């Protein structure tokens, strides 16, 4: 049973008898070391799907363990009748399910695929925060009768805002920190955008899809 700081472990033999149970830090190296001290061959090592499961799964696989990531929904059906719900009992339930094969296996993506997914997620996150700040600035200005007409992006937005608040020092003191934050978001978004372009250029499938009329590196980059 995996938690952010510590992982509860239960080892069963083929007859369902507990060989050993305990805890280890939630890191592939520590878990593998804990299991290695038993000096036994493990037919499979079960992990409940969660936020750190992919990292632990790939780490344990790279250390020669037959790790399997399981769907927690089926596990909950087994543990909900337990009188005491804790990590130790959850680990025992996972071990029991693994022993009899009563599991629903979850596909785990490679570390490379996980990194690309994060890149595709984090870039639009920065864009959204930038737009939120722009809308907040527009709303603040409207409260003082200042309207920025039309869609203004990039450098012109900051220039137009600074021009509008030039003779309003108190309003400027409130708006300028927002502009600084927006500029930082734009800069870091450009960093992620460059990383995305480099990833697309190296991906054969993406380059092939980009040959489709109307296609582009952002639209077709998916793995």
ZIKAMO-V263115 format. One record per residue. N is the residue number from 1. RES is the residue in three letters. PHI is phi in radians with two decimals (* if undefined). PSI is psi in whole degrees, 0 to 359 (none if undefined). BURIAL is # if it has 16 or more other C-alpha atoms within 10 Angstrom, else .. Layout:
n:N res:RES phi:PHI psi:PSI burial:BURIAL
n:N res:RES phi:PHI psi:PSI burial:BURIAL
This chain:
n:1 res:UNK phi:* psi:120 burial:#
n:2 res:UNK phi:-1.72 psi:130 burial:#
n:3 res:UNK phi:-2.12 psi:176 burial:.
n:4 res:UNK phi:-1.12 psi:321 burial:.
n:5 res:UNK phi:-1.74 psi:326 burial:.
n:6 res:UNK phi:-2.46 psi:146 burial:.
n:7 res:UNK phi:-2.04 psi:125 burial:#
n:8 res:UNK phi:-1.44 psi:134 burial:#
n:9 res:UNK phi:-2.19 psi:138 burial:#
n:10 res:UNK phi:-2.36 psi:129 burial:#
n:11 res:UNK phi:-1.99 psi:125 burial:#
n:12 res:UNK phi:-2.00 psi:149 burial:#
n:13 res:UNK phi:-1.56 psi:183 burial:.
n:14 res:UNK phi:-1.15 psi:343 burial:.
n:15 res:UNK phi:-1.66 psi:3 burial:.
n:16 res:UNK phi:1.49 psi:11 burial:.
n:17 res:UNK phi:-1.51 psi:136 burial:.
n:18 res:UNK phi:-1.22 psi:122 burial:.
n:19 res:UNK phi:-1.46 psi:314 burial:.
n:20 res:UNK phi:-2.89 psi:151 burial:.
n:21 res:UNK phi:-2.52 psi:154 burial:.
n:22 res:UNK phi:3.07 psi:203 burial:.
n:23 res:UNK phi:-2.37 psi:159 burial:#
n:24 res:UNK phi:-2.59 psi:153 burial:#
n:25 res:UNK phi:-0.99 psi:145 burial:#
n:26 res:UNK phi:-1.33 psi:71 burial:#
n:27 res:UNK phi:-2.50 psi:138 burial:#
n:28 res:UNK phi:-0.94 psi:320 burial:#
n:29 res:UNK phi:-1.13 psi:318 burial:.
n:30 res:UNK phi:-1.21 psi:319 burial:.
n:31 res:UNK phi:-1.16 psi:316 burial:#
n:32 res:UNK phi:-1.09 psi:321 burial:#
n:33 res:UNK phi:-1.15 psi:319 burial:.
n:34 res:UNK phi:-1.05 psi:313 burial:#
n:35 res:UNK phi:-1.19 psi:325 burial:#
n:36 res:UNK phi:-1.12 psi:333 burial:.
n:37 res:UNK phi:-1.17 psi:341 burial:.
n:38 res:UNK phi:-1.34 psi:338 burial:.
n:39 res:UNK phi:0.97 psi:47 burial:.
n:40 res:UNK phi:-2.28 psi:163 burial:.
n:41 res:UNK phi:-1.61 psi:126 burial:.
n:42 res:UNK phi:-1.69 psi:124 burial:.
n:43 res:UNK phi:-1.24 psi:325 burial:.
n:44 res:UNK phi:-2.86 psi:153 burial:.
n:45 res:UNK phi:-2.16 psi:118 burial:#
n:46 res:UNK phi:-1.69 psi:136 burial:#
n:47 res:UNK phi:-2.20 psi:136 burial:#
n:48 res:UNK phi:-1.36 psi:134 burial:#
n:49 res:UNK phi:-1.04 psi:134 burial:#
n:50 res:UNK phi:-2.97 psi:191 burial:.
n:51 res:UNK phi:-1.13 psi:327 burial:.
n:52 res:UNK phi:-1.84 psi:3 burial:.
n:53 res:UNK phi:-1.09 psi:320 burial:#
n:54 res:UNK phi:-1.09 psi:316 burial:#
n:55 res:UNK phi:-1.11 psi:314 burial:#
n:56 res:UNK phi:-1.16 psi:319 burial:#
n:57 res:UNK phi:-1.03 psi:307 burial:#
n:58 res:UNK phi:-1.13 psi:325 burial:#
n:59 res:UNK phi:-1.17 psi:319 burial:#
n:60 res:UNK phi:-1.24 psi:322 burial:#
n:61 res:UNK phi:-1.07 psi:318 burial:.
n:62 res:UNK phi:-1.17 psi:343 burial:.
n:63 res:UNK phi:-1.73 psi:16 burial:.
n:64 res:UNK phi:1.49 psi:10 burial:.
n:65 res:UNK phi:-1.66 psi:142 burial:#
n:66 res:UNK phi:-1.44 psi:74 burial:.
n:67 res:UNK phi:-1.33 psi:143 burial:#
n:68 res:UNK phi:-2.35 psi:129 burial:#
n:69 res:UNK phi:-1.68 psi:127 burial:#
n:70 res:UNK phi:-2.01 psi:152 burial:#
n:71 res:UNK phi:-1.26 psi:126 burial:#
n:72 res:UNK phi:-1.27 psi:346 burial:#
n:73 res:UNK phi:-1.11 psi:315 burial:.
n:74 res:UNK phi:-1.16 psi:325 burial:.
n:75 res:UNK phi:-1.13 psi:320 burial:#
n:76 res:UNK phi:-1.08 psi:326 burial:.
n:77 res:UNK phi:-1.10 psi:333 burial:.
n:78 res:UNK phi:-1.52 psi:324 burial:.
n:79 res:UNK phi:-1.53 psi:344 burial:#
n:80 res:UNK phi:-1.17 psi:341 burial:.
n:81 res:UNK phi:-1.59 psi:357 burial:.
n:82 res:UNK phi:-1.22 psi:137 burial:.
n:83 res:UNK phi:-1.17 psi:328 burial:.
n:84 res:UNK phi:-2.17 psi:122 burial:.
n:85 res:UNK phi:-1.82 psi:109 burial:.
n:86 res:UNK phi:-2.60 psi:175 burial:.
n:87 res:UNK phi:-1.11 psi:324 burial:#
n:88 res:UNK phi:-1.09 psi:313 burial:#
n:89 res:UNK phi:-1.19 psi:325 burial:#
n:90 res:UNK phi:-1.10 psi:319 burial:#
n:91 res:UNK phi:-1.09 psi:320 burial:#
n:92 res:UNK phi:-1.11 psi:320 burial:#
n:93 res:UNK phi:-1.13 psi:317 burial:#
n:94 res:UNK phi:-1.08 psi:316 burial:#
n:95 res:UNK phi:-1.06 psi:318 burial:#
n:96 res:UNK phi:-1.13 psi:317 burial:#
n:97 res:UNK phi:-1.11 psi:320 burial:#
n:98 res:UNK phi:-1.14 psi:323 burial:#
n:99 res:UNK phi:-1.13 psi:318 burial:#
n:100 res:UNK phi:-1.64 psi:355 burial:.
n:101 res:UNK phi:1.39 psi:18 burial:.
n:102 res:UNK phi:-1.54 psi:68 burial:.
n:103 res:UNK phi:-2.42 psi:155 burial:#
n:104 res:UNK phi:-1.97 psi:111 burial:#
n:105 res:UNK phi:-1.35 psi:135 burial:#
n:106 res:UNK phi:-1.80 psi:131 burial:.
n:107 res:UNK phi:-1.23 psi:133 burial:.
n:108 res:UNK phi:-1.97 psi:126 burial:#
n:109 res:UNK phi:-1.33 psi:160 burial:.
n:110 res:UNK phi:-1.23 psi:164 burial:.
n:111 res:UNK phi:-1.04 psi:321 burial:.
n:112 res:UNK phi:-1.09 psi:317 burial:.
n:113 res:UNK phi:-1.15 psi:323 burial:.
n:114 res:UNK phi:-1.12 psi:320 burial:.
n:115 res:UNK phi:-1.13 psi:318 burial:.
n:116 res:UNK phi:-1.14 psi:321 burial:#
n:117 res:UNK phi:-1.07 psi:317 burial:.
n:118 res:UNK phi:-1.12 psi:323 burial:.
n:119 res:UNK phi:-1.11 psi:317 burial:#
n:120 res:UNK phi:-1.21 psi:337 burial:#
n:121 res:UNK phi:-1.52 psi:316 burial:.
n:122 res:UNK phi:-1.23 psi:324 burial:.
n:123 res:UNK phi:-1.05 psi:307 burial:#
n:124 res:UNK phi:-1.14 psi:336 burial:.
n:125 res:UNK phi:-1.10 psi:315 burial:.
n:126 res:UNK phi:-1.11 psi:321 burial:#
n:127 res:UNK phi:-1.10 psi:317 burial:#
n:128 res:UNK phi:-1.12 psi:318 burial:.
n:129 res:UNK phi:-1.12 psi:323 burial:.
n:130 res:UNK phi:-1.10 psi:315 burial:#
n:131 res:UNK phi:-1.13 psi:322 burial:.
n:132 res:UNK phi:-1.04 psi:317 burial:.
n:133 res:UNK phi:-1.15 psi:318 burial:#
n:134 res:UNK phi:-1.06 psi:316 burial:#
n:135 res:UNK phi:-1.15 psi:324 burial:.
n:136 res:UNK phi:-1.15 psi:320 burial:.
n:137 res:UNK phi:-1.13 psi:316 burial:#
n:138 res:UNK phi:-1.04 psi:316 burial:#
n:139 res:UNK phi:-1.13 psi:322 burial:.
n:140 res:UNK phi:-1.11 psi:316 burial:#
n:141 res:UNK phi:-1.13 psi:321 burial:#
n:142 res:UNK phi:-1.08 psi:328 burial:.
n:143 res:UNK phi:-1.10 psi:342 burial:.
n:144 res:UNK phi:-1.94 psi:17 burial:.
n:145 res:UNK phi:1.36 psi:16 burial:.
n:146 res:UNK phi:-1.83 psi:123 burial:.
n:147 res:UNK phi:-2.05 psi:131 burial:.
n:148 res:UNK phi:-1.74 psi:101 burial:.
n:149 res:UNK phi:-1.32 psi:146 burial:.
n:150 res:UNK phi:1.35 psi:178 burial:.
n:151 res:UNK phi:-1.62 psi:115 burial:.
n:152 res:UNK phi:-2.06 psi:122 burial:.
n:153 res:UNK phi:-2.18 psi:170 burial:.
n:154 res:UNK phi:1.14 psi:210 burial:.
n:155 res:UNK phi:-1.05 psi:321 burial:.
n:156 res:UNK phi:-0.97 psi:328 burial:.
n:157 res:UNK phi:-1.07 psi:309 burial:.
n:158 res:UNK phi:-1.10 psi:319 burial:#
n:159 res:UNK phi:-1.11 psi:319 burial:.
n:160 res:UNK phi:-1.15 psi:320 burial:.
n:161 res:UNK phi:-1.16 psi:314 burial:#
n:162 res:UNK phi:-1.08 psi:323 burial:#
n:163 res:UNK phi:-1.15 psi:321 burial:.
n:164 res:UNK phi:-1.22 psi:330 burial:.
n:165 res:UNK phi:-1.83 psi:12 burial:#
n:166 res:UNK phi:-0.98 psi:321 burial:.
n:167 res:UNK phi:-1.79 psi:17 burial:.
n:168 res:UNK phi:-2.21 psi:79 burial:.
n:169 res:UNK phi:-1.06 psi:320 burial:.
n:170 res:UNK phi:-1.16 psi:318 burial:.
n:171 res:UNK phi:-1.16 psi:321 burial:.
n:172 res:UNK phi:-1.09 psi:323 burial:#
n:173 res:UNK phi:-1.11 psi:333 burial:.
n:174 res:UNK phi:-1.51 psi:326 burial:.
n:175 res:UNK phi:-1.41 psi:322 burial:#
n:176 res:UNK phi:-1.06 psi:320 burial:#
n:177 res:UNK phi:-1.05 psi:326 burial:.
n:178 res:UNK phi:-1.16 psi:321 burial:#
n:179 res:UNK phi:-1.17 psi:322 burial:#
n:180 res:UNK phi:-1.12 psi:316 burial:.
n:181 res:UNK phi:-1.10 psi:319 burial:.
n:182 res:UNK phi:-1.08 psi:317 burial:#
n:183 res:UNK phi:-1.10 psi:321 burial:#
n:184 res:UNK phi:-1.14 psi:319 burial:.
n:185 res:UNK phi:-1.11 psi:318 burial:#
n:186 res:UNK phi:-1.08 psi:318 burial:#
n:187 res:UNK phi:-1.12 psi:313 burial:.
n:188 res:UNK phi:-1.27 psi:329 burial:.
n:189 res:UNK phi:-1.12 psi:323 burial:#
n:190 res:UNK phi:-1.12 psi:326 burial:.
n:191 res:UNK phi:-1.12 psi:313 burial:.
n:192 res:UNK phi:-1.16 psi:324 burial:#
n:193 res:UNK phi:-1.08 psi:319 burial:#
n:194 res:UNK phi:-1.13 psi:319 burial:.
n:195 res:UNK phi:-1.08 psi:321 burial:.
n:196 res:UNK phi:-1.14 psi:317 burial:#
n:197 res:UNK phi:-1.08 psi:319 burial:.
n:198 res:UNK phi:-1.14 psi:322 burial:.
n:199 res:UNK phi:-1.14 psi:318 burial:.
n:200 res:UNK phi:-1.14 psi:318 burial:#
n:201 res:UNK phi:-1.08 psi:330 burial:.
n:202 res:UNK phi:-1.55 psi:350 burial:.
n:203 res:UNK phi:-1.67 psi:118 burial:.
n:204 res:UNK phi:-1.12 psi:319 burial:.
n:205 res:UNK phi:-1.12 psi:317 burial:.
n:206 res:UNK phi:-1.10 psi:317 burial:#
n:207 res:UNK phi:-1.09 psi:323 burial:#
n:208 res:UNK phi:-1.20 psi:318 burial:.
n:209 res:UNK phi:-1.16 psi:330 burial:.
n:210 res:UNK phi:-1.22 psi:347 burial:#
n:211 res:UNK phi:-1.33 psi:348 burial:.
n:212 res:UNK phi:-1.22 psi:132 burial:.
n:213 res:UNK phi:-0.96 psi:129 burial:.
n:214 res:UNK phi:1.53 psi:356 burial:.
n:215 res:UNK phi:-1.43 psi:164 burial:.
n:216 res:UNK phi:-2.72 psi:171 burial:.
n:217 res:UNK phi:-1.18 psi:330 burial:#
n:218 res:UNK phi:-1.45 psi:324 burial:.
n:219 res:UNK phi:-1.23 psi:323 burial:.
n:220 res:UNK phi:-1.83 psi:359 burial:#
n:221 res:UNK phi:-1.37 psi:106 burial:#
n:222 res:UNK phi:-2.69 psi:138 burial:.
n:223 res:UNK phi:-2.46 psi:none burial:.
